[in-house]
Amino acid sequence: MRFLLVLSVFLNAYMTFGQYHFSGNVGQDSSGKTVYLSLVEDYRKSSRIYLDQIIGKATVDSLGYFQFQGNNLLTDNRIHRIHVDGCAENSDAKHFLGECDTSKSVLFIANNKDTLQFPTSFENQTLCAIIATNPKSSVFLEIEALKEEMIFDFADHSSKANALLNFRKWFNTLQQFGEQTEEPLAELLIYDFLSDRKNETHAYYLENLESSTYYNELQARLKKKYPTESFTEQYQNELWADKQIIERNTKKESGFKPIYFLYILLGLLLVQACYYLLKNRKRRIEKKAVDILTPQEFKIFNAIREGKTNKEIATALFISLSTVKTHVNNIYKKLNLETRKDLK
């Protein structure tokens, strides 16, 4: 049965060469509901459908099938979305915001020559599988599966240490998977998830951007495959802006901080306090020296304060070196000092 389904896909591709043909089954309970085909040029707008993205509209038939076909898509791969609007016509809910539980949506990669089918899968789930002539069409489904694994991984390990290990693991896993698809559009969707400022991944993304060459390599791949497209320029501009954030944060960390001013102020106050203490101490010693030292001792006291050695004092006063030493010891005792340094 599956072989016949695949064969049917390729026969349709052959019969409608040069045209796209997207069809699928979303269940009879969706009969009469509107299905939208949209083109997603801005990867930051991939989480839901936007009015300016819609390029086609169809209605689910009584058996639950829908289809889009034509020749108005681009010849290169692009990101597209199929959205089944499950909101009732008279509902106040915003139809494209996913507010209605019965709304269904799927992202995929396709171009103007592709044939895609969206069959019901296990337990009749819809828009969960893609059979396509384009091997890149279903990569977003695989990315979503990896993201779910990542979320479960984080739920099981809540400590900061484990969170850091998980960030490293999953950034590496998702980036490697994206690169292996050889489709930069798939990598852009991964980048959108990891760098989203509303996600807990954003802080680690900035660290990763600073240390990893992956982002510059992705930029090179985009320029090579999609050199003139708006999403290539968008990625380049976002990368530059995020690098500016990193540079500013680095300058803040290494630059002058208010706390440094406080440290400097305290240091200056301490130096000033020490200066006044020493100055007052010298004044007290000098006053005491005037009161209790003999004239000869006072001469030697002043000579010591001028930085002269015992030998120089002996020569200047025409006395012996031993006499100078005796006077110095007497000065220490009278002024309650212990070293020559205390006199200065």
ABEGO torsion letter per residue (X at the ends): XAAAAAAAAAAAAAAABGBBBBBBBAEAAABGBBBBBBBBABAAAAABBBAAABABBBBBBAAGBBBBBEAABBABBBBBBBBBBABBAABABBAAAGABAABBBBBBBBBAABBBBBBBBBGGBBGABBBBABAAAAAAAAAAAAAAAAAAAAAABABAAAAAAAAAAAAAAAAAAAAAAGBAAAAAAAAAAAABAABAAAAAAAAAAAABAAAAAAAAAAAAABAABAAAAAAAAAAAAAAAAAAAAAAAAABBBAAAAAAAAAAAAAAAAAAAAAAAAAAAAAAAAAAABBAAAAAAAAAAAAGBBAAAAAAAAGBBAAAAAAAAAAAAAAAGBABAAAAX
